């Protein structure tokens, strides 16, 4: 009990120290409102809450919050919701007109939600929303005499069951800063505290690639060599390029990824990347094993070798030192998630990274969010591991390349542009196209010193 009291004293101290920093992020806070409504709202029964009329209250800074109740099948929620102004269509004198109103949707930054069990009125958890993406939140739950905290990023737990050291009831009036102070060493806050001003290179490259997409003609096995001549990736021999299409670019999936990498290399070296270092094998398999035997008939790791060697080549040009793949440090191998939030089924353990396979596309959004936050202004080459079900037994191969540009918009919401085979896709569309596949990632620094040939 003494330890809990000491932790709570520290909790109060840290609250006063960093409150100014919290406000500097522009996130509204309802702590001073919530301390006055614990008995009337948070400790009220569901029958009492059903009779309540929503309230609008202002905090000490004059920011307004709406307090209201909503119920679902097995639980109910008490919101202390931050608001924002937006244009709303309303009927006025028989006509539809736009009118600016403050809305409180229940998932804006600064919103606090208490979730309780409908049958028992017992608290289940409290959620704090603090970013522009409502699928990112931190929550605390009762765990014995203290509360345990989770950090959830698009359905993946970046931290789960972290002890806060203080009783759950203290979070009825605790600010988001209080929670951060108590968990600053146990929750990876660097995954979610971002600055949208760090992505100039990413924005520049996205626009430059987008502007040049009409030039791209997807052509099997095609790339441009160090002399900007069209050649076959497989053989290195010249390929026919029609003179009447002199402004067109004839590129395969791998050639398209190289074209982007060349855009970084050319302003620095005055040349383009050579073919031969890009096809060096990076995966070793036993000749007598299943993969070894099948690799004699199929190219199992082509695009994986390609993106590893591409990224290593760019590092070499920028550093002025020749790096071969194993020593270049270009692979993305982080395992930032402990488990997944499965709607209706609780949680499931997550194995994020698998060597020589990469990541399931189902966690790409969460993963790229973390990468964008921790490696700002970086983009990622991807090799897609697909399953060919037309062959018995099924064959898993790396054939296609993809390029990801994750970043944060000015409202601090996450976005990611995906370029694949001459097209630009949203990340959600890409994941829908490859729902059961893996993607292996290598990293490159973006740059405004980027020139596409």
N, C-alpha and C positions, 0 to 999 in steps of 0.2 A: 504493500500500500504506500510506503514511503517513496518507493521508486516511481510509482505512478504520479504521486504528488509533485516530486521533483521534476519529472518530465513535463507536467502541466505548467509549472512555474517557468521552465525554459520556453515552453510553447507561448506563454504570454509575453515573455521578453522578446523573442524573435518576431512576434506579431507586430510589436511597436517599432522594431528596428527597420524592417523591410517594407512596411506598408507603403512608404513613398515610392519605392521601386515598383511595387505592384501597380500602383496607380499610373506610373509612367508608361506602362504597357497599354493603357487605354481600356483596360478591362474593368467593368463596373463591379462593385462589391456590395453585398447586401447584409454583411455581418451585423451592423448596428440595427438593422430592421429586424433580423431574425431573433436577436436576443430578447426582443419585446413581445414575440408572438409564440414562444415555446409552449406555454400552457394553453393558449386559445386555439392554436392551430396544430402544432406538432404532437401534442399529447392528447388531443381531442379524439373521441371515438369516431368511427366511420359514420355512425348515425348523426352525430353532431355536425360533422363536416358536410353531410348532405344538405343540411339546413343553412349552411353559410353562404353569404354573398361574397364574390371576389372583392378583394381590396386593392387599392393602389396606394402605395406608400413611397416616400422619397428617403434616400439615405442622407447622410450629413453633407454630401457634395451636391445634393439636389437632384440626383439621378433617380428616376422612377422605376419601381418594380411592381409587378402584379402578383398577388398572392391568391392562388386558386387551387381547387381540388378536382382530380379526375380519377375515375375508377375503371379497372379492367376486370377480366374474369376472376383472377385469383389474388389480385393486389390492387392497391390504389396509390396515387401519387399526390403529394402536396408540393406545389411549385412556388418558388420565390423567383419569378422570371424577369430578366432584364428585357428592355424593349428597344425598338428601333422605329424610326419614322419611315413610312413608305406610302406610295400612292395606292389608293384603294378605289375600285369602281363602286359608286353608290348611286342610287336613284334619287334624284332631286327634281321635284315638280314634273314628274313623268319622263325625265331624261336621264340617261346614264352619264355621270360626270366623274372626273377624278378628284379625289379629295385626299389630302395628306393626313394620315392617322398614325398613332403609335400602336404597334402590334407587339404582342408578347407570346411568341410561338412555343416557348418552353425549351429551346435548345440553343439560344444565343450565348455568346461569351458572357460570363457573369451570372448565368442562371444556376440556381441551386435547387435540387429536387430530393425530397424525402420519399422513399418507397416503403410501403408497409404491407404486411400480410392482411388480406381481407377477412380471413376467418378469425384471427387472433388479435388484430390491431398492433401486433409487434413489429418493430422496425426491421426491415431487411437490409437496406443500404441507403446511402446518401451519395448523390452524384453531383460533381462540379463540372460545368462546361466552361472552357476557357479559351477555345480557339474558334475560328470561323467554320471548322468542320465538326458537325454535331456527332459524328461517329468516333470522335476522339474525346475522352473524358477520363477523369480520375474519380474513383468511388471508394467509400469506406463502408465496412460492414462490421457488426458486432462479432467479437471473437473472444469469448470469455470476459475478463474484466476490462479488456482494452479493445480498440478498433483496429481492424486490418485494412490495408489500402491496396487497390489495384489500379494500374494504368492500362487503359485499353486504347489501341490504335487500329481503327477499321476492323474490329472483330478479333484482333490478336492482343494477348496479354504481354505487354512489355515488362510488367511487374505484377505479381499476384501474391496476395496474402502477406504483404509487408506490415510488420507491426508498427503502429504509430506511437505506442507507449502511453496513450491517454484513453480515457473512457469514451465510448461511442457518443454518449450524450453531449460531450463537449463540442462536437461538430455541428450541433444545432445552431451555435452562434460563432463558429470559427470561420475565419476568412480563408480564401484560397491560399494566401501567403502563409497562414498558420500551418496549413497542411504541407505546403512546400518545405517549411522550416523543419517540421518534424520528420520528414522523409527525404531530406536533401542528400543523404548518403545511401539511401536504399532504393530510391526510385530514379531511373535514368531520365531526369528532366531535360537533359540535352537532346533527347529524341523529339521533344515537342515544343521547345521554346525556340522560336525561329525569328528571322529578320528578312523580310521580303526584298530588302535592298541589295542582297548579296548575289544576284543572279543575272548580272548584265551580260556575261559571256553566253549563258544559256539562251537568253532572249535573242541575242544577236545571231547565234547559229541557227536557231529555229527559223527565224525570218529568212535568213539567207538560203537555207535548204528549201523551205517552202516556196520561195520565189523561183527556184530552179527546177522544181519537180516537173513542170511541163516539158522539160528537155529530155527527161529520162524515158528510155524505151527498155523495158525489162527483156533481157536476152540471155538465154541459158549459157553458162560457162564464160561469160564475158567480163573483162576488166580492162583498165588502162594501165600500161606499165610505166616505168620511170621516165620514158620518153613521150608519154601521153599517146601511145599507140595502142590500138585495140588488139587484144590478144586473148587466147584461150587460157583459162586458169589451169585446166587439166594438163595441157601439153606445152603451153608457153609459145605456141605458134601464132602468127598473125591471123586475125579474123577480118572478113570483108566489112567495110564501112561505107555505105552508099554516099557518094559525094553530094547528092541533092539534099541530104539530111545532115549537112555539116555542123549544124548547131545542136544536133541531137546527141544524147549520151546513151550508148548501148551497154547496159550493165546487168549482171546477174545479181542475185541476192547478196552474195559475198562482194561482188564488184561495187555494189551500191554502198556497202559499209566502208570499203576502202576509199571510195570517192570522198566520203565525209572525212575520213582520217587524213587523206591527202590535202584537204582544205586547211588543216592545221599545220601540216608539214611544209607545204609550199612557201608560205611567207617567211619561214625560218631558214629553210635550206635552199630554196630556189629550185627544188626538184620534187619528184614524186617517189612513192615507195616502190621497191622492187618486188617482183613476184616470188622469187625463190625462198626468201626468208619467211614468207607468209604461209607456206605449205609444209613447213617443218612439223613433224608429229610431236605432240605434247603429252600424249597419253600412251602409257606402256601397258600392254596386255600379254598374257601368257599365250604362246603359240598354240599350246594344246588345250587351252580353255575355250569355253563357248564363244566369247567375244573374239579371241584370237583366230579361231577357225572361221567365224563369219566375216571377220575383217579382211580375209583373203578374197572374198567375193563382193563385199560391200564396203563403202567408205563410211564407217560408223561415226567418226569424230571430225569430219571435215570442217564444219563451221565452228566447232569448239577450238580446234587448232588455229583457225583463221583469226578469230577475235582475240585470242591470247597473243598471237604473234603480231597482229595489228597494233594492239595497245602497247606491247613491248617496244615495237618499232618507233612509235610516237614518243614514248619516254626517252628512247635513245637519241632521237633528233633534238628534243628539247634540252636534254642534259649534256649533250656533246660526248656522251660515253655510250659504247655499244652494250646494250643489255639484251641477253637472251631471255626467253620467257621465264624460266624458273626463278631468276633473280630480280625480276622487274617489279614484283609486288602489285601487279595489276588485277589479280583475281579478287572478286568480292566473295568473302567467305563468312561474313558475320552471322551470328545466331541470336538475333535480338529478342526473340519471343519465347515465352515459357509454355504457353498453351493458347488454344483458340476458344473464343466464345461461340458456342454452337446454339443458335436459337432453339428453345424448347428442349434442349438436351444437356444444358450445363456447359461443361468445358471438355476439351479433348487435348491431349498432349500434342505438341508441335515439334517436329524435327525440321528446322528451317532449311539448313544447307546440307546437301549431300555431295560429297566429293565427285568430281567428273560428271555430275548430273545437274547440279545447281539448285534452283528453287521451284516449287510448284507455282504455277501461274495464279493459284488461288490466294497466295499471300503477297503477290507482287505489289499491290497498292500499299499495303502496310510497310513492306520492306523499302520501297522507293521513297515513301514519306520519311522514314528514319534516315535513309541515305541523303535525301535532300536537306534534312536538318543538320546532319553531322558532317556532311561533305559538300557544303554549298558550292554552287557553280561548277558542278561535276556532271558529266553525262556518262552513259553506260552502253557499251556494246553487248548485245545478247546473242547467244547461240541457242536455238530452239531444239530441244530434244523431243522429236515426234515418234509416234508408234505406228508402224506400217502393219495394219491388220490384214492386208491382202496376202501376206507371206506366212507360212506355217513352219516353225513357231513365229510368233510376232517379232518384228525387228524394230529396235529402238535406235534411231540414228539422229545425228546432228547434221542437218543440211542447210537450214535457213539462218540468215542473220537478221537482227533487228537492232534499232538504236533507240534508247530511252533518254528523254530530257526532262527530268523532274525539277520542279521549282515551286515557289510560293508566290501567289498573286498579291497585289497591294493590300487586299483585305485579309491577308495571311491565310487564305484557303489554299489547299494543295491542288496542283495540276501537274500533268505529265503529258508531253507530246511524244508520240511514238512514230518512228519512220521505218517502213519496211517495204522493200521492193518497189520503190518509186511512189509510195503513198504515205500520207500522214493520217494517223488514226488517234482516237482518244485511247487512253489506257483501258477503259472499260470495254471498248470494242475489241481491242487486241485480246483481252482475257476471255471474252466471249468466243472469239475465233479459235482459241487454243485452250479450252477449259480443262483438259486432262494432261497437259504437257508440262515439261520442265523448261526453265530458261537459265542458262549459265551466264553470269555477268562478269565483264571486265570494265575497269574504270578509266576515264580520260578527263583531264581538266579542260573545261570549255575556254574559249577565248574570243575576243572581238577582233583579234588578228587572224582572220579566217577568210580564205579566198578559194572559192570553188572554180576549178578549171572547166 
